[in-house]
Amino acid sequence: MAKCSNDGLMGNAVTGKPVTECQDLSEVFAASLPAFGGAYLRRVYDAMRAVIEKRIPLVITCAGPITVSDQHRAWLIPLIKAANTAYITVTDAICYHDGHDCLRETAERPIREVDMWGDDGALRESGVIRVADTGFDEQVLFDQDAVATEILQRPEFQKKMTTTERNYLLGKQFALREKALGIKPGLLSTCTELELPVFIGAPADGSLFLNSVKLWALARMGKINYGFEYDLHEDVFESCAYHHWGLFDSEAKSFAILILGGGVPKNYSLQPEPTLSQIFFLGDIRGYDYDVQIVSSPVTDGSLSSCPPAEAVSWGKVNPDTYTTQTVSMQGDYSSYMPFIVRALVGKELLHNPPKPLRLYAQRDALKDKLLKKIGNDEEAMKQIMETLSLPAVLKI
């Protein structure tokens, strides 16, 4: 029987360099993860290395209370500074817990190790709040609520704003408290310093907003004056302005996304492409050229959290021309992998010569105005937009 041709069916030889011969962690990722789960990890590393080396603007989405576990200081902030980070999208809980370190003067961090499989009834009786294998005194929540309430009543918050503006202003206040108490910068204060936009896809799903509801209710009863309000229309449009900037005005003319944990942050940051192309009918709009994901949800559950880049291609959210070579989705717990990936990525050169921050928050008004003019001056796009205001005859009942 003639032997079938295997042209194009097999790649390079599978070889693994002994880790004892590797000079650093980056070489371990590049040369000592030859196959199976290790190869997935290597592909994540390779894709992220390309994004950083090519200075491609990067969106980072993160679900889960990483500020409770201090992962923001351990690896997220170093990654933000090392990459050409355009913006990040997180949960309101991440922003809320980010303030726990700058509440009171303490010798040690108020968040402690707790037995994940211990007696939660006993913890409740003792007034200990548990988050996985971390815990803190319930008073921390009351202190945080008190600080949040004071901050939200400040004059600069008494208006309608995007989640990025709230987080920028909140970062300023956290920075003042951190400096006064001698605390290392947290996530929001760092992003404020870098003028890095921080979006929240589900702004009502968190205790910071619960404190705002309290103030809103008091204002409704006539007890206080309170004017804070979210402008979610402008929030989404701002994310679209950044996406449009990345594709057409950034130096790389490209955009990348790193998705950690799925959830609302992932969905929110995948929305700009369909908004620009399917809602505003702009031409030449594409999704992300690089899409790197570490998510714990199985793909079979059909949720947005688990959908791989290939599925996102069908929605237009990922570039169909690059998804076979520049995307990777790995199932796993990102908190187990990211410290090692970031350390491997951030070598001596990046540590000593980090890229200049993009500071897109400072440009947000100009970028939104530019996008509005782009839409308004596109006659074909405007024609299609206006046609959507009337229900097509085929859909009438």
N, C-alpha and C positions, 0 to 999 in steps of 0.2 A: 504494500500500500504506500502510495506516495505521501511523503511528509507534508503536512499543511504549513503554509507560510505563517510565521509569527511576526511578520513585519508590522511594527507599530503597536504590537500587543504587549511588549515587555520593555521596560526602561533600563536604568542603570543597575548594576549588580548591587545586591543588598549586603552591605558591609557596615560593621560598627567599629569605630575606633575605641580602644580601651579607655575608659574614663580616667584611668591613672596616667595616661599620656596626654590628656588634654590640659592646655595651659590655663583655661578659665572656663566659666560657666557657658559663655557664648559658644565655645568650641564643643562643649558637651551637647548643646542643642543642635549644632550644625552637623556633628559627625558621629554622635553616639546614641542616636535614637533611630535605628534603621527601619523599624517596621512596627506593625500593630498600633496599639495606643500611643506608643512613643512617636510614631511617624505622624500621627495627628498633631501631637504637641509640636513636633518639628515644623509642620506646615503652618501652624499658628505663628510660631516664631519667625519663619521665613517671610510670611506675608507682612507681619508687623515691622520686620527689619526693612523691607522694601519701602513701606510707608514712611518710616522715619528717615531712611537714607535719601529718599527722593523728595523729602520735605512736602509731602502731600498733606493738605489740611485734613485733620482728623476729628471726627465726632466720636465721643466716648459716651456710651449709655451704661448705666449701672443700676441694678435693682438689688435690694437687700440693705440691711442697716450697717453699711461698712464703717460709718463713723462711730458706731458703738464699739466695734471690734478694733478700732484704730488702724484699719487697713488703709484709710486715706493717707495717713502719715507714712505707713510702711511702704506702700508702692504706688498708690494712685497719684499723689502729688508729684513724686519723682517722674512718673510717666507723663503727666500733663506738661511738666517743664521740659522734658526731653523731646517730646513729639511736637509737631506743628499743630497744636490743638486749637481747633476752631471754636468749639463749644462742647459742653457736656449736658447730658440730660439725666436727672436723678429723680428720686422720690422725695416727697415732702418730709418723710421720716428721716431721710439722710440729712436734710437741712436742720431739722429739729434736734436730732441727737448730736449734731456737730457742735452745739452750744454747751453740752454738758461739762466740758472741761474748763470752761471759763465762767463758772457760776460763783464759786467760793474759793478762797485761798486754802489749798490742801497740800499736804506733803507728797501725796501720791494721787494717781488718777482715781476718780470716784468709781470707775467701772472695774469690777473685779472678776476673777475667774470663779465660775460656779459649775457644780456637777450637773451635766446635761440630763442625767438619768436619776437625779436626786428626788427629794420629796418636795414637790411644788406646793403642797398644802402647807408644809412647814415654812416654806419661803413666803407664802402669802401671809401667814400669821405673823411673821417677823418683819413684814413690810419690805420684802426684797423683790424687785422686778427682775425677771429672767428673760434674756434673749439668747437662745441656744445655750452656749457654755459661758456666757457672760452675765453679770448681774450688777445691780446697783440699788441703793436705798431709794424707796419710793419718794423720799423728800426731794431727790434730784428732779423728778417730774414736776413737783410743785414749785421748786426753784426755777426750773426752766419756763414754766408757764408764767411765773411772775415777771421774769426777764422779758419774755416774748410780749406780754401784755404792755409792759412799759415801752418797749421798742415800737410796737405797732401804733402807739398813740403819739409818737413823735411827729412833728409838723411835716417832715418830708414824706411820710407815708400817707398823708391825708389826700389821696387822689387816686384816680384810676391808673393802673400800671400793668405791665407784663410781669410774668414770673421772673424774667431775667432782671428787671429793675428791682423787684422786691428783694431778690437774692443779692444783688449788688449792694443795696442799702443795708441789708441784714449783715452782709460780710463786713461792712464798715464798722458796724456796732460790735460785732464779735471781735474784730481786730482790736478795738479800743479796750475791751475787757481782757483779751488775751495779753495785751501789752501790760496792762495794769497789774495782772496777776502773775506775770512771768510765765505764761503758757506758750508752748510752741504753736505757730500758726495752724489753724484748722483748714478745712476744705473751703468754706465760703470766704474767709478772710484772704486766703491765697488767691482764689479766683478773682476777688475784687481787686487785689493788688495787680494781678495780671490783666485786668479788664477782660476777663474770660466769661462769656455768657453762660449762665446756669439755668437751664429750663426745667420745669416740672410739668410732666404730661398730665398728671391728675392732681391738681393743686388743692382740691378739697379733701384729699385722702391723706390727712396727717394732722398732728396735734398743733402745729403752728396755725393752721387754718381754723382749728377748733377754738383757739383763743381769739381769733378774729371774729368768729361767730358770736362769742360772748360779747365782744365790744359792739358788734352790729346790733345784737338784741337790746343792749343798753341804750344805744342810739335810737332804736325804734321805739323804746319806751320813753324817750325824751330825757334820759338821765345824763347823757354825755353827747358831745359832738364827735362824730367818727366818719371819716370819708374814704377809708381804704377800700379798694375794689379792684378786682382783676379785669383786664381787658384781654380776653382769650382770643378774640379775632386778631388783634395786633400781635399777640404772642405767636400764633401760628404763622402769620405773615412774616414776622421777624425771622423765624426759622427758614422760611422760603427764601428770604433775602440773602441769608448766609449760604444756602445751597446754590443759589444763582451766582453769587460771588465766587464760590469755589469752582464752579464749572467754567466761568467766563472771565473772571477778573483776578483770580489768584495766580500766583506765579506758575504753579503746577498745572493749572487748568484741569483740575481733577479733585475728587473728594473721596474720602475713605471713612469707614465706620468700624468701631470696635464695640461689640455688644457683649455685655457681661450680665448674665442672669435673666435676660428676656424681660417680660412684664411690660407695663405701660411705657417706661423709658424707651424701650426698643421700638414699640409701635409709633410713638410720637416722632422719633427721629427718622423713621422711614417714610413719613408723610409728605415731606416737601416735594419730592418728585411728582407723585400723582396730583398734588395740589397745583403745581406749576403747569403740568402737561394736560391733565384731564379736567381741571376746574377752570384754569385761566387760558388753556389752549395755546401756550407758548411752544414754539418749535425748537428743535435741537436740544430738548431737555432729556437728560438721562439720569439714571440712578447712580448709586455709589460704584466707583471703579474697583474699590477694595472693600470686602465685607468679611470681617473676622468675628466669629462668635464662639463663646463658651457658655453654653446653656445647659441646665439640668433637666429640662422637660424632654420626654421622649417624643420623637417626631410624629409618632402614631396618635398622639392625643389631639392633633389637629389645631393646637392653639398657636397664636402668633408668637408666643414665647419660644416655641420649638421649631418654627418654620425655618428651613435652611435657606441660604442665598439663592439656590436654584428656584425655590418656590417664589421668592421675592422677585425674581426675574419676570415671572408671569404677570406680576402687577406693575412692572416697570420700575420698581424701587432699587433694583441692582442692574448694572450694565450687562446686557446679554452678550456683549462682545468680550467681556473679561471674566465672567463668573466661573468658567472652567479652569482658569489658571490663577486668578487673583482673589479667590474667596475660599473660606474654609469654615466649617461649623463643627465644633467638637462638643460632645455631650460630657458634661462634668461639672464639678463645683469650682467656679473660677477662683474662689479664695484659696484653693489648694495649689493652683498653678501660677497665678499672676505674680507673686513675689519672685519666683524663679525666672519667669519670662521677662519681667521688667529688669531684673538685675542683669540678665544676659544681654538685653537690648541696650541698656544704658552703660556703655563702657567708659573708659577713662576720657575719651575725647568728648563725649556728650556731657560727662560730669563737669569737665573744666570749660567746655565751650558750648553751652546749651544754645539752641536757636532763640532768636529774639521773639518775644510773645507777639502773636498776631493782633491782639487788642481789638477784637471785633466789636466788643461792647461799646467802645468809644466811637465806632463807625456806624453803629446800628441805625441811627436816624438817616444818615446819608444813604446807606444801602437800601433801606426801605423806600425812601423817596425815589431812588434810581429804579427800583423794581416797579413801583407804581407807574412811573413815566414809561417804562418799557412796555408794560401791559396796555396803558392808555394810548400809546402811539402805534401799537400793532393793530392795524385796521382789520386784518383777517381774524386775529384773536378776539378783538372786541366784537366783531360781527357774530362769532360763534358764542361768545359769552352772553350777548343780548338775546340770542335765539333761545338760550336755556331758560329765560325768564317766563316763557310761555310753554305750556304743556303741549307736546306734539300730538297731532290728531290721533295717531295710532294708540296713544296711551290714555285717551279720554274715555270715560265710561258713561 
